[in-house]
Amino acid sequence: MKLIPLLLIPLSFLAAVSAAEPQKPNIILIISDDQGFPDYGFMGHPSVKTPNIDRIASQSLLYTRGYVMPVCSPSLACLLTGKLPHANGITGNDLDKSAKPPGTPANSRDPLAQQLLSNSLTLPKSLTEAGYLTFQSGKLWNVTYKEVGFTHGMTDTEGRHGGAGLAIGREGMKPVFDFIDSAQSEKKPFFVWYAPMMPHQPHNPPQDLLAHFQGKGLTPAAEKYYAMIEWFDQTCGELEDYLVKNKLAENTVILYLADNGWSANTGPGPRAKLSPFELGIRTPMFVRWPAKVKPMRDDETLASIVDFAPTILKIAGAKAPSDLPGLDLLEREAMTARKSITIESYTHNIADLTAPTKSLVTRAVIDGWSKLLTPGTVGPDQKYTTAPQEIQLFDLKADPMEKVNLAAKNPEEVTRLTAIQEKAWKP
């Protein structure tokens, strides 16, 4: 076969070949903060209107039975590392004073940040290495955006929640749009971490949204919380409008979840945030990729927060470590074949970064529609976490809000689920 020298190939042909090469998809991860799993239009809520999230969900592969950790810092660490808390070491929001080594200077590097940065994978770092420009906004616990591998971001000083990053959403979307514009000008694929502290407290929604819920017999707490959800939904609509206007929607993957749950009337409490019950740990999860993923609603399959890292890395063409426990949310055969997932609930403050069991309040295993809650080695915090003090077994199909404990009536099922739980527990 006769070879044609490269210099003799017309430039127009080379340009056509280059244009035909597949372009990496852009990726946006949306994380709502403190939102109960029923509190969406598409989940059937009678009062809350979420038209923008509803529309994106309708265009997505949607898992309505997704599960996260019951409090924010461990959930965010799961997203960043792809590992469960007992493996990544971030088991609570803060480090207990007694856990800090004696003589530690007050201005020394936060041990929690050191623990997070010591993990083998941080998602933004892997995406940056895969050629993406990456942007952080919103929540980011105890580290700066640069430390975990983002090329761009808003949290540029250490802070408990995310410092300057928390302006996103409540104060507009301009930083996200400016970043995307910059990535487009550099002809680079982009990844956006959109984690506004919404509908998280403070519940201070605009009056026009609050008016939607006033005079309808709701508690003042519920009125403000529901209005905050609609405010958050509006920001998602602004993001979607921007993608459409700039002809980016077709090649941009949107993934969604909430970091943990909430109750409209009680906030955090015995059955919501900070607890291992459904209102504390369940969230819808979805992936929209117009060019690749057929829309579908799945009300049966179990999805986990640790599925996001391998899913995003595969979408980006980045290599995932072999020790990640999660699955690719888009691999339907693997997802439907998995029958069980585990959840971990800890005290608010971490007793020991190297010994998760010292802070363990409850372990949960969900297998099909059976759910087992097993008390850990310590009781819940008086001020913060809540959990059952005895083994509890629930049939989530018949009893989705976990009102009837079946443990005494079905010891064989308790034994079966305990075995599944122990197999996954490897601190």
Contacts in CASP RR format, 6 or more apart in sequence:
PFRMAT RR
TARGET T0000
AUTHOR 0000-0000-0000
METHOD contacts of the structure
MODEL  1
MKLIPLLLIPLSFLAAVSAAEPQKPNIILIISDDQGFPDYGFMGHPSVKT
PNIDRIASQSLLYTRGYVMPVCSPSLACLLTGKLPHANGITGNDLDKSAK
PPGTPANSRDPLAQQLLSNSLTLPKSLTEAGYLTFQSGKLWNVTYKEVGF
THGMTDTEGRHGGAGLAIGREGMKPVFDFIDSAQSEKKPFFVWYAPMMPH
QPHNPPQDLLAHFQGKGLTPAAEKYYAMIEWFDQTCGELEDYLVKNKLAE
NTVILYLADNGWSANTGPGPRAKLSPFELGIRTPMFVRWPAKVKPMRDDE
TLASIVDFAPTILKIAGAKAPSDLPGLDLLEREAMTARKSITIESYTHNI
ADLTAPTKSLVTRAVIDGWSKLLTPGTVGPDQKYTTAPQEIQLFDLKADP
MEKVNLAAKNPEEVTRLTAIQEKAWKP
23 189 0 8 1.000
23 251 0 8 1.000
24 130 0 8 1.000
24 131 0 8 1.000
24 132 0 8 1.000
24 189 0 8 1.000
24 316 0 8 1.000
24 317 0 8 1.000
25 189 0 8 1.000
25 251 0 8 1.000
25 252 0 8 1.000
25 253 0 8 1.000
25 289 0 8 1.000
25 291 0 8 1.000
25 292 0 8 1.000
25 315 0 8 1.000
25 316 0 8 1.000
26 180 0 8 1.000
26 183 0 8 1.000
26 189 0 8 1.000
26 190 0 8 1.000
26 191 0 8 1.000
26 192 0 8 1.000
26 248 0 8 1.000
26 251 0 8 1.000
26 252 0 8 1.000
26 253 0 8 1.000
27 127 0 8 1.000
27 132 0 8 1.000
27 189 0 8 1.000
27 190 0 8 1.000
27 191 0 8 1.000
27 192 0 8 1.000
27 252 0 8 1.000
27 253 0 8 1.000
27 255 0 8 1.000
27 312 0 8 1.000
27 315 0 8 1.000
27 316 0 8 1.000
28 191 0 8 1.000
28 192 0 8 1.000
28 194 0 8 1.000
28 239 0 8 1.000
28 252 0 8 1.000
28 253 0 8 1.000
28 254 0 8 1.000
28 255 0 8 1.000
29 79 0 8 1.000
29 191 0 8 1.000
29 192 0 8 1.000
29 193 0 8 1.000
29 194 0 8 1.000
29 195 0 8 1.000
29 255 0 8 1.000
29 256 0 8 1.000
29 308 0 8 1.000
29 312 0 8 1.000
30 194 0 8 1.000
30 195 0 8 1.000
30 236 0 8 1.000
30 239 0 8 1.000
30 254 0 8 1.000
30 255 0 8 1.000
30 256 0 8 1.000
30 257 0 8 1.000
31 76 0 8 1.000
31 79 0 8 1.000
31 139 0 8 1.000
31 193 0 8 1.000
31 194 0 8 1.000
31 195 0 8 1.000
31 256 0 8 1.000
31 257 0 8 1.000
31 258 0 8 1.000
31 259 0 8 1.000
32 196 0 8 1.000
32 198 0 8 1.000
32 199 0 8 1.000
32 232 0 8 1.000
32 256 0 8 1.000
32 257 0 8 1.000
32 258 0 8 1.000
32 259 0 8 1.000
33 72 0 8 1.000
33 139 0 8 1.000
33 195 0 8 1.000
33 196 0 8 1.000
33 197 0 8 1.000
33 198 0 8 1.000
33 199 0 8 1.000
33 200 0 8 1.000
33 258 0 8 1.000
33 259 0 8 1.000
34 72 0 8 1.000
34 199 0 8 1.000
34 200 0 8 1.000
34 201 0 8 1.000
34 258 0 8 1.000
34 259 0 8 1.000
34 260 0 8 1.000
34 261 0 8 1.000
34 262 0 8 1.000
34 267 0 8 1.000
34 273 0 8 1.000
35 199 0 8 1.000
35 229 0 8 1.000
35 232 0 8 1.000
35 258 0 8 1.000
35 261 0 8 1.000
35 262 0 8 1.000
35 283 0 8 1.000
36 258 0 8 1.000
36 261 0 8 1.000
36 262 0 8 1.000
36 263 0 8 1.000
36 272 0 8 1.000
36 279 0 8 1.000
36 280 0 8 1.000
36 282 0 8 1.000
36 283 0 8 1.000
37 43 0 8 1.000
37 64 0 8 1.000
37 258 0 8 1.000
37 261 0 8 1.000
37 278 0 8 1.000
37 279 0 8 1.000
37 282 0 8 1.000
37 283 0 8 1.000
37 284 0 8 1.000
38 44 0 8 1.000
38 45 0 8 1.000
39 45 0 8 1.000
39 48 0 8 1.000
39 226 0 8 1.000
39 229 0 8 1.000
39 262 0 8 1.000
39 264 0 8 1.000
40 48 0 8 1.000
40 50 0 8 1.000
40 53 0 8 1.000
40 54 0 8 1.000
40 57 0 8 1.000
40 229 0 8 1.000
40 284 0 8 1.000
41 48 0 8 1.000
41 49 0 8 1.000
41 50 0 8 1.000
41 53 0 8 1.000
41 54 0 8 1.000
42 50 0 8 1.000
42 53 0 8 1.000
42 54 0 8 1.000
42 57 0 8 1.000
42 58 0 8 1.000
42 62 0 8 1.000
42 284 0 8 1.000
43 64 0 8 1.000
43 284 0 8 1.000
47 213 0 8 1.000
47 216 0 8 1.000
47 218 0 8 1.000
47 226 0 8 1.000
48 226 0 8 1.000
48 229 0 8 1.000
48 230 0 8 1.000
49 212 0 8 1.000
49 230 0 8 1.000
49 233 0 8 1.000
50 229 0 8 1.000
50 230 0 8 1.000
50 233 0 8 1.000
51 233 0 8 1.000
52 233 0 8 1.000
52 234 0 8 1.000
52 236 0 8 1.000
52 237 0 8 1.000
52 240 0 8 1.000
53 233 0 8 1.000
53 236 0 8 1.000
53 256 0 8 1.000
55 240 0 8 1.000
56 236 0 8 1.000
56 240 0 8 1.000
56 254 0 8 1.000
56 256 0 8 1.000
56 286 0 8 1.000
56 288 0 8 1.000
57 256 0 8 1.000
57 284 0 8 1.000
57 286 0 8 1.000
57 288 0 8 1.000
58 295 0 8 1.000
59 288 0 8 1.000
59 290 0 8 1.000
59 295 0 8 1.000
60 254 0 8 1.000
60 256 0 8 1.000
60 286 0 8 1.000
60 287 0 8 1.000
60 288 0 8 1.000
60 293 0 8 1.000
60 295 0 8 1.000
61 286 0 8 1.000
61 287 0 8 1.000
61 288 0 8 1.000
61 293 0 8 1.000
61 294 0 8 1.000
61 295 0 8 1.000
61 296 0 8 1.000
61 298 0 8 1.000
61 329 0 8 1.000
61 330 0 8 1.000
62 284 0 8 1.000
62 285 0 8 1.000
62 286 0 8 1.000
62 295 0 8 1.000
62 296 0 8 1.000
62 297 0 8 1.000
62 298 0 8 1.000
63 284 0 8 1.000
63 285 0 8 1.000
63 286 0 8 1.000
63 298 0 8 1.000
63 301 0 8 1.000
63 302 0 8 1.000
63 303 0 8 1.000
63 329 0 8 1.000
63 335 0 8 1.000
64 284 0 8 1.000
64 297 0 8 1.000
64 298 0 8 1.000
64 299 0 8 1.000
65 282 0 8 1.000
65 298 0 8 1.000
65 299 0 8 1.000
65 300 0 8 1.000
65 301 0 8 1.000
65 302 0 8 1.000
65 303 0 8 1.000
66 257 0 8 1.000
66 282 0 8 1.000
66 283 0 8 1.000
66 284 0 8 1.000
66 285 0 8 1.000
66 302 0 8 1.000
66 303 0 8 1.000
66 304 0 8 1.000
66 305 0 8 1.000
67 281 0 8 1.000
67 282 0 8 1.000
67 283 0 8 1.000
67 302 0 8 1.000
67 303 0 8 1.000
67 304 0 8 1.000
67 305 0 8 1.000
67 341 0 8 1.000
67 343 0 8 1.000
67 366 0 8 1.000
68 75 0 8 1.000
68 78 0 8 1.000
68 257 0 8 1.000
68 258 0 8 1.000
68 259 0 8 1.000
68 260 0 8 1.000
68 261 0 8 1.000
68 281 0 8 1.000
68 282 0 8 1.000
68 283 0 8 1.000
68 305 0 8 1.000
68 343 0 8 1.000
69 75 0 8 1.000
69 78 0 8 1.000
69 85 0 8 1.000
69 260 0 8 1.000
69 281 0 8 1.000
69 305 0 8 1.000
69 343 0 8 1.000
69 344 0 8 1.000
69 345 0 8 1.000
70 260 0 8 1.000
70 261 0 8 1.000
70 273 0 8 1.000
70 274 0 8 1.000
70 275 0 8 1.000
70 276 0 8 1.000
70 280 0 8 1.000
70 281 0 8 1.000
70 343 0 8 1.000
70 345 0 8 1.000
70 385 0 8 1.000
71 92 0 8 1.000
71 93 0 8 1.000
71 260 0 8 1.000
71 273 0 8 1.000
71 274 0 8 1.000
71 346 0 8 1.000
71 348 0 8 1.000
71 385 0 8 1.000
72 93 0 8 1.000
72 139 0 8 1.000
72 141 0 8 1.000
72 259 0 8 1.000
72 260 0 8 1.000
73 90 0 8 1.000
73 92 0 8 1.000
73 93 0 8 1.000
73 94 0 8 1.000
73 112 0 8 1.000
73 141 0 8 1.000
73 142 0 8 1.000
74 85 0 8 1.000
74 90 0 8 1.000
74 91 0 8 1.000
74 92 0 8 1.000
74 93 0 8 1.000
74 344 0 8 1.000
74 346 0 8 1.000
75 259 0 8 1.000
75 260 0 8 1.000
75 305 0 8 1.000
76 139 0 8 1.000
76 140 0 8 1.000
76 141 0 8 1.000
76 195 0 8 1.000
76 259 0 8 1.000
77 85 0 8 1.000
77 88 0 8 1.000
77 89 0 8 1.000
77 90 0 8 1.000
77 116 0 8 1.000
77 141 0 8 1.000
78 84 0 8 1.000
78 85 0 8 1.000
78 88 0 8 1.000
78 305 0 8 1.000
78 306 0 8 1.000
79 123 0 8 1.000
79 305 0 8 1.000
79 308 0 8 1.000
79 309 0 8 1.000
80 116 0 8 1.000
80 119 0 8 1.000
80 122 0 8 1.000
80 123 0 8 1.000
80 124 0 8 1.000
80 148 0 8 1.000
80 309 0 8 1.000
81 87 0 8 1.000
81 88 0 8 1.000
81 116 0 8 1.000
81 119 0 8 1.000
81 120 0 8 1.000
81 121 0 8 1.000
81 122 0 8 1.000
81 123 0 8 1.000
81 309 0 8 1.000
82 88 0 8 1.000
82 121 0 8 1.000
82 123 0 8 1.000
82 306 0 8 1.000
82 308 0 8 1.000
82 309 0 8 1.000
82 310 0 8 1.000
82 324 0 8 1.000
82 325 0 8 1.000
82 326 0 8 1.000
83 119 0 8 1.000
83 121 0 8 1.000
83 306 0 8 1.000
83 323 0 8 1.000
83 324 0 8 1.000
83 325 0 8 1.000
84 306 0 8 1.000
84 325 0 8 1.000
84 342 0 8 1.000
84 344 0 8 1.000
85 91 0 8 1.000
85 92 0 8 1.000
85 344 0 8 1.000
85 346 0 8 1.000
85 356 0 8 1.000
86 344 0 8 1.000
86 356 0 8 1.000
86 425 0 8 1.000
86 426 0 8 1.000
86 427 0 8 1.000
87 325 0 8 1.000
87 426 0 8 1.000
87 427 0 8 1.000
88 115 0 8 1.000
88 116 0 8 1.000
88 119 0 8 1.000
89 115 0 8 1.000
89 353 0 8 1.000
89 356 0 8 1.000
90 112 0 8 1.000
90 115 0 8 1.000
90 116 0 8 1.000
90 141 0 8 1.000
90 350 0 8 1.000
91 344 0 8 1.000
91 346 0 8 1.000
91 350 0 8 1.000
91 356 0 8 1.000
91 359 0 8 1.000
91 360 0 8 1.000
92 346 0 8 1.000
92 347 0 8 1.000
92 348 0 8 1.000
92 349 0 8 1.000
92 350 0 8 1.000
92 359 0 8 1.000
93 141 0 8 1.000
93 348 0 8 1.000
93 349 0 8 1.000
94 112 0 8 1.000
94 160 0 8 1.000
94 348 0 8 1.000
94 349 0 8 1.000
94 350 0 8 1.000
95 110 0 8 1.000
95 111 0 8 1.000
95 112 0 8 1.000
95 349 0 8 1.000
95 350 0 8 1.000
95 353 0 8 1.000
96 349 0 8 1.000
96 350 0 8 1.000
96 351 0 8 1.000
98 351 0 8 1.000
99 111 0 8 1.000
99 349 0 8 1.000
99 350 0 8 1.000
99 351 0 8 1.000
99 352 0 8 1.000
99 353 0 8 1.000
100 111 0 8 1.000
110 142 0 8 1.000
110 158 0 8 1.000
111 353 0 8 1.000
112 141 0 8 1.000
112 142 0 8 1.000
112 350 0 8 1.000
112 353 0 8 1.000
113 142 0 8 1.000
113 143 0 8 1.000
113 147 0 8 1.000
113 158 0 8 1.000
115 353 0 8 1.000
116 122 0 8 1.000
116 141 0 8 1.000
116 142 0 8 1.000
116 143 0 8 1.000
116 148 0 8 1.000
117 143 0 8 1.000
117 147 0 8 1.000
117 148 0 8 1.000
120 321 0 8 1.000
120 323 0 8 1.000
121 309 0 8 1.000
121 320 0 8 1.000
121 321 0 8 1.000
121 324 0 8 1.000
122 148 0 8 1.000
122 149 0 8 1.000
123 308 0 8 1.000
123 309 0 8 1.000
123 312 0 8 1.000
123 313 0 8 1.000
124 134 0 8 1.000
124 136 0 8 1.000
124 145 0 8 1.000
124 148 0 8 1.000
124 149 0 8 1.000
124 150 0 8 1.000
124 191 0 8 1.000
124 193 0 8 1.000
125 148 0 8 1.000
125 149 0 8 1.000
126 313 0 8 1.000
126 318 0 8 1.000
126 319 0 8 1.000
126 320 0 8 1.000
127 134 0 8 1.000
127 191 0 8 1.000
127 312 0 8 1.000
127 313 0 8 1.000
127 316 0 8 1.000
127 318 0 8 1.000
128 134 0 8 1.000
128 149 0 8 1.000
128 150 0 8 1.000
128 151 0 8 1.000
129 318 0 8 1.000
130 313 0 8 1.000
130 316 0 8 1.000
130 317 0 8 1.000
130 318 0 8 1.000
131 188 0 8 1.000
131 189 0 8 1.000
132 151 0 8 1.000
132 188 0 8 1.000
132 189 0 8 1.000
132 190 0 8 1.000
132 191 0 8 1.000
132 316 0 8 1.000
133 151 0 8 1.000
133 152 0 8 1.000
133 179 0 8 1.000
133 182 0 8 1.000
133 183 0 8 1.000
133 186 0 8 1.000
133 188 0 8 1.000
133 189 0 8 1.000
133 190 0 8 1.000
133 191 0 8 1.000
134 149 0 8 1.000
134 150 0 8 1.000
134 151 0 8 1.000
134 152 0 8 1.000
134 190 0 8 1.000
134 191 0 8 1.000
134 192 0 8 1.000
134 193 0 8 1.000
135 150 0 8 1.000
135 151 0 8 1.000
135 152 0 8 1.000
135 153 0 8 1.000
135 175 0 8 1.000
135 176 0 8 1.000
135 179 0 8 1.000
135 180 0 8 1.000
135 190 0 8 1.000
135 191 0 8 1.000
135 192 0 8 1.000
135 193 0 8 1.000
136 145 0 8 1.000
136 148 0 8 1.000
136 150 0 8 1.000
136 152 0 8 1.000
136 153 0 8 1.000
136 154 0 8 1.000
136 155 0 8 1.000
136 165 0 8 1.000
136 193 0 8 1.000
137 153 0 8 1.000
137 154 0 8 1.000
137 165 0 8 1.000
137 168 0 8 1.000
137 175 0 8 1.000
137 176 0 8 1.000
137 192 0 8 1.000
137 193 0 8 1.000
137 194 0 8 1.000
137 195 0 8 1.000
137 196 0 8 1.000
138 154 0 8 1.000
138 155 0 8 1.000
138 162 0 8 1.000
138 165 0 8 1.000
138 166 0 8 1.000
138 168 0 8 1.000
138 193 0 8 1.000
138 194 0 8 1.000
138 195 0 8 1.000
138 196 0 8 1.000
138 197 0 8 1.000
139 161 0 8 1.000
139 162 0 8 1.000
139 166 0 8 1.000
139 195 0 8 1.000
139 196 0 8 1.000
139 197 0 8 1.000
139 259 0 8 1.000
140 148 0 8 1.000
140 155 0 8 1.000
140 161 0 8 1.000
140 162 0 8 1.000
140 165 0 8 1.000
140 193 0 8 1.000
140 195 0 8 1.000
141 159 0 8 1.000
141 160 0 8 1.000
141 161 0 8 1.000
141 162 0 8 1.000
142 158 0 8 1.000
142 159 0 8 1.000
142 160 0 8 1.000
143 155 0 8 1.000
143 158 0 8 1.000
144 155 0 8 1.000
144 156 0 8 1.000
144 157 0 8 1.000
144 158 0 8 1.000
145 152 0 8 1.000
145 153 0 8 1.000
145 154 0 8 1.000
145 155 0 8 1.000
145 156 0 8 1.000
146 156 0 8 1.000
150 193 0 8 1.000
152 179 0 8 1.000
152 182 0 8 1.000
153 165 0 8 1.000
153 175 0 8 1.000
153 179 0 8 1.000
154 163 0 8 1.000
154 164 0 8 1.000
154 165 0 8 1.000
154 167 0 8 1.000
154 168 0 8 1.000
154 175 0 8 1.000
155 162 0 8 1.000
155 163 0 8 1.000
155 164 0 8 1.000
155 165 0 8 1.000
156 164 0 8 1.000
157 163 0 8 1.000
157 164 0 8 1.000
161 197 0 8 1.000
166 196 0 8 1.000
166 197 0 8 1.000
167 175 0 8 1.000
168 175 0 8 1.000
168 176 0 8 1.000
168 194 0 8 1.000
168 196 0 8 1.000
169 196 0 8 1.000
169 198 0 8 1.000
169 232 0 8 1.000
169 235 0 8 1.000
170 196 0 8 1.000
170 197 0 8 1.000
170 198 0 8 1.000
170 231 0 8 1.000
172 235 0 8 1.000
172 238 0 8 1.000
173 235 0 8 1.000
173 238 0 8 1.000
173 239 0 8 1.000
173 242 0 8 1.000
176 192 0 8 1.000
176 194 0 8 1.000
176 239 0 8 1.000
177 242 0 8 1.000
179 190 0 8 1.000
179 192 0 8 1.000
180 190 0 8 1.000
180 192 0 8 1.000
180 242 0 8 1.000
180 246 0 8 1.000
180 248 0 8 1.000
183 189 0 8 1.000
183 190 0 8 1.000
184 246 0 8 1.000
184 248 0 8 1.000
189 316 0 8 1.000
191 312 0 8 1.000
191 316 0 8 1.000
194 239 0 8 1.000
195 259 0 8 1.000
196 232 0 8 1.000
196 235 0 8 1.000
198 228 0 8 1.000
198 231 0 8 1.000
198 232 0 8 1.000
198 235 0 8 1.000
199 225 0 8 1.000
199 228 0 8 1.000
199 229 0 8 1.000
199 231 0 8 1.000
199 232 0 8 1.000
199 262 0 8 1.000
200 228 0 8 1.000
203 221 0 8 1.000
203 224 0 8 1.000
203 225 0 8 1.000
203 227 0 8 1.000
203 228 0 8 1.000
204 224 0 8 1.000
204 228 0 8 1.000
205 224 0 8 1.000
205 227 0 8 1.000
205 228 0 8 1.000
205 230 0 8 1.000
205 231 0 8 1.000
206 227 0 8 1.000
206 231 0 8 1.000
209 227 0 8 1.000
209 230 0 8 1.000
209 231 0 8 1.000
209 234 0 8 1.000
210 223 0 8 1.000
210 224 0 8 1.000
210 227 0 8 1.000
212 226 0 8 1.000
212 227 0 8 1.000
212 230 0 8 1.000
213 222 0 8 1.000
213 223 0 8 1.000
213 226 0 8 1.000
213 227 0 8 1.000
214 223 0 8 1.000
218 226 0 8 1.000
218 264 0 8 1.000
219 264 0 8 1.000
219 265 0 8 1.000
221 264 0 8 1.000
221 265 0 8 1.000
221 267 0 8 1.000
222 264 0 8 1.000
222 265 0 8 1.000
225 262 0 8 1.000
225 264 0 8 1.000
225 267 0 8 1.000
226 264 0 8 1.000
240 249 0 8 1.000
242 248 0 8 1.000
243 249 0 8 1.000
243 252 0 8 1.000
249 290 0 8 1.000
250 290 0 8 1.000
250 291 0 8 1.000
251 291 0 8 1.000
253 287 0 8 1.000
253 288 0 8 1.000
253 289 0 8 1.000
253 315 0 8 1.000
254 287 0 8 1.000
254 288 0 8 1.000
254 289 0 8 1.000
255 285 0 8 1.000
255 286 0 8 1.000
255 287 0 8 1.000
255 288 0 8 1.000
255 308 0 8 1.000
255 311 0 8 1.000
255 312 0 8 1.000
255 329 0 8 1.000
256 284 0 8 1.000
256 285 0 8 1.000
256 286 0 8 1.000
257 283 0 8 1.000
257 284 0 8 1.000
257 285 0 8 1.000
257 305 0 8 1.000
257 308 0 8 1.000
258 283 0 8 1.000
258 284 0 8 1.000
260 273 0 8 1.000
260 274 0 8 1.000
260 280 0 8 1.000
260 281 0 8 1.000
260 283 0 8 1.000
261 272 0 8 1.000
261 273 0 8 1.000
261 279 0 8 1.000
261 280 0 8 1.000
261 281 0 8 1.000
261 282 0 8 1.000
261 283 0 8 1.000
262 268 0 8 1.000
262 272 0 8 1.000
262 273 0 8 1.000
262 279 0 8 1.000
262 280 0 8 1.000
263 269 0 8 1.000
263 271 0 8 1.000
263 272 0 8 1.000
263 273 0 8 1.000
263 279 0 8 1.000
266 272 0 8 1.000
267 273 0 8 1.000
268 274 0 8 1.000
268 275 0 8 1.000
268 384 0 8 1.000
268 386 0 8 1.000
269 275 0 8 1.000
269 386 0 8 1.000
270 277 0 8 1.000
270 386 0 8 1.000
271 277 0 8 1.000
271 278 0 8 1.000
271 279 0 8 1.000
271 280 0 8 1.000
271 386 0 8 1.000
271 401 0 8 1.000
271 402 0 8 1.000
272 279 0 8 1.000
272 280 0 8 1.000
273 279 0 8 1.000
273 280 0 8 1.000
274 280 0 8 1.000
274 345 0 8 1.000
274 348 0 8 1.000
274 384 0 8 1.000
274 385 0 8 1.000
274 386 0 8 1.000
275 281 0 8 1.000
275 345 0 8 1.000
275 385 0 8 1.000
275 386 0 8 1.000
275 387 0 8 1.000
276 343 0 8 1.000
276 345 0 8 1.000
276 361 0 8 1.000
276 362 0 8 1.000
276 364 0 8 1.000
276 373 0 8 1.000
276 387 0 8 1.000
276 388 0 8 1.000
277 373 0 8 1.000
277 402 0 8 1.000
278 396 0 8 1.000
278 400 0 8 1.000
278 401 0 8 1.000
278 402 0 8 1.000
279 401 0 8 1.000
281 343 0 8 1.000
281 345 0 8 1.000
281 364 0 8 1.000
285 303 0 8 1.000
285 307 0 8 1.000
285 308 0 8 1.000
285 329 0 8 1.000
287 293 0 8 1.000
287 311 0 8 1.000
287 329 0 8 1.000
287 330 0 8 1.000
288 295 0 8 1.000
289 315 0 8 1.000
289 330 0 8 1.000
292 330 0 8 1.000
293 330 0 8 1.000
300 336 0 8 1.000
301 335 0 8 1.000
301 336 0 8 1.000
301 338 0 8 1.000
302 338 0 8 1.000
302 339 0 8 1.000
302 340 0 8 1.000
302 341 0 8 1.000
302 366 0 8 1.000
302 368 0 8 1.000
303 329 0 8 1.000
303 335 0 8 1.000
303 341 0 8 1.000
304 326 0 8 1.000
304 327 0 8 1.000
304 341 0 8 1.000
306 324 0 8 1.000
306 325 0 8 1.000
306 326 0 8 1.000
307 326 0 8 1.000
307 327 0 8 1.000
307 328 0 8 1.000
307 329 0 8 1.000
307 335 0 8 1.000
308 329 0 8 1.000
309 320 0 8 1.000
309 324 0 8 1.000
309 326 0 8 1.000
310 320 0 8 1.000
310 324 0 8 1.000
310 326 0 8 1.000
310 327 0 8 1.000
310 328 0 8 1.000
311 327 0 8 1.000
311 328 0 8 1.000
311 329 0 8 1.000
311 330 0 8 1.000
313 319 0 8 1.000
313 320 0 8 1.000
314 320 0 8 1.000
314 328 0 8 1.000
314 330 0 8 1.000
315 330 0 8 1.000
325 424 0 8 1.000
327 334 0 8 1.000
327 335 0 8 1.000
327 338 0 8 1.000
328 334 0 8 1.000
328 335 0 8 1.000
329 335 0 8 1.000
339 367 0 8 1.000
339 368 0 8 1.000
340 365 0 8 1.000
340 366 0 8 1.000
340 367 0 8 1.000
340 368 0 8 1.000
340 420 0 8 1.000
340 424 0 8 1.000
341 365 0 8 1.000
341 366 0 8 1.000
342 363 0 8 1.000
342 364 0 8 1.000
342 365 0 8 1.000
342 366 0 8 1.000
342 420 0 8 1.000
342 421 0 8 1.000
342 424 0 8 1.000
342 425 0 8 1.000
343 363 0 8 1.000
343 364 0 8 1.000
343 365 0 8 1.000
343 366 0 8 1.000
344 356 0 8 1.000
344 360 0 8 1.000
344 362 0 8 1.000
344 363 0 8 1.000
344 364 0 8 1.000
345 360 0 8 1.000
345 361 0 8 1.000
345 362 0 8 1.000
345 363 0 8 1.000
345 364 0 8 1.000
345 385 0 8 1.000
345 387 0 8 1.000
346 356 0 8 1.000
346 359 0 8 1.000
346 360 0 8 1.000
346 361 0 8 1.000
346 385 0 8 1.000
347 359 0 8 1.000
347 361 0 8 1.000
347 378 0 8 1.000
347 379 0 8 1.000
347 380 0 8 1.000
347 381 0 8 1.000
347 384 0 8 1.000
347 385 0 8 1.000
348 381 0 8 1.000
348 383 0 8 1.000
348 384 0 8 1.000
348 385 0 8 1.000
349 359 0 8 1.000
349 381 0 8 1.000
350 359 0 8 1.000
351 358 0 8 1.000
351 359 0 8 1.000
351 378 0 8 1.000
352 358 0 8 1.000
352 359 0 8 1.000
355 427 0 8 1.000
356 427 0 8 1.000
357 376 0 8 1.000
357 377 0 8 1.000
357 427 0 8 1.000
358 377 0 8 1.000
358 378 0 8 1.000
359 378 0 8 1.000
360 376 0 8 1.000
360 377 0 8 1.000
360 378 0 8 1.000
361 375 0 8 1.000
361 376 0 8 1.000
361 378 0 8 1.000
361 379 0 8 1.000
361 380 0 8 1.000
361 385 0 8 1.000
361 387 0 8 1.000
362 373 0 8 1.000
362 374 0 8 1.000
362 375 0 8 1.000
362 376 0 8 1.000
362 387 0 8 1.000
362 388 0 8 1.000
363 373 0 8 1.000
363 374 0 8 1.000
363 376 0 8 1.000
363 421 0 8 1.000
363 425 0 8 1.000
364 371 0 8 1.000
364 372 0 8 1.000
364 373 0 8 1.000
364 374 0 8 1.000
365 371 0 8 1.000
365 372 0 8 1.000
365 374 0 8 1.000
365 417 0 8 1.000
365 418 0 8 1.000
365 420 0 8 1.000
365 421 0 8 1.000
365 424 0 8 1.000
366 396 0 8 1.000
367 416 0 8 1.000
367 417 0 8 1.000
367 420 0 8 1.000
368 396 0 8 1.000
369 395 0 8 1.000
369 396 0 8 1.000
369 397 0 8 1.000
370 393 0 8 1.000
370 394 0 8 1.000
370 395 0 8 1.000
370 396 0 8 1.000
370 413 0 8 1.000
370 417 0 8 1.000
371 393 0 8 1.000
371 394 0 8 1.000
371 396 0 8 1.000
371 402 0 8 1.000
372 391 0 8 1.000
372 392 0 8 1.000
372 393 0 8 1.000
372 407 0 8 1.000
372 413 0 8 1.000
372 414 0 8 1.000
372 417 0 8 1.000
372 418 0 8 1.000
372 421 0 8 1.000
373 387 0 8 1.000
373 388 0 8 1.000
373 391 0 8 1.000
373 392 0 8 1.000
373 393 0 8 1.000
373 394 0 8 1.000
374 391 0 8 1.000
374 418 0 8 1.000
374 421 0 8 1.000
375 387 0 8 1.000
375 388 0 8 1.000
375 389 0 8 1.000
375 390 0 8 1.000
375 391 0 8 1.000
379 387 0 8 1.000
379 389 0 8 1.000
380 386 0 8 1.000
380 387 0 8 1.000
390 405 0 8 1.000
390 407 0 8 1.000
391 407 0 8 1.000
391 414 0 8 1.000
392 402 0 8 1.000
392 405 0 8 1.000
392 407 0 8 1.000
393 405 0 8 1.000
393 406 0 8 1.000
393 407 0 8 1.000
393 410 0 8 1.000
393 413 0 8 1.000
393 414 0 8 1.000
393 417 0 8 1.000
394 402 0 8 1.000
394 404 0 8 1.000
394 405 0 8 1.000
394 406 0 8 1.000
395 404 0 8 1.000
395 406 0 8 1.000
396 402 0 8 1.000
406 413 0 8 1.000
407 414 0 8 1.000
END
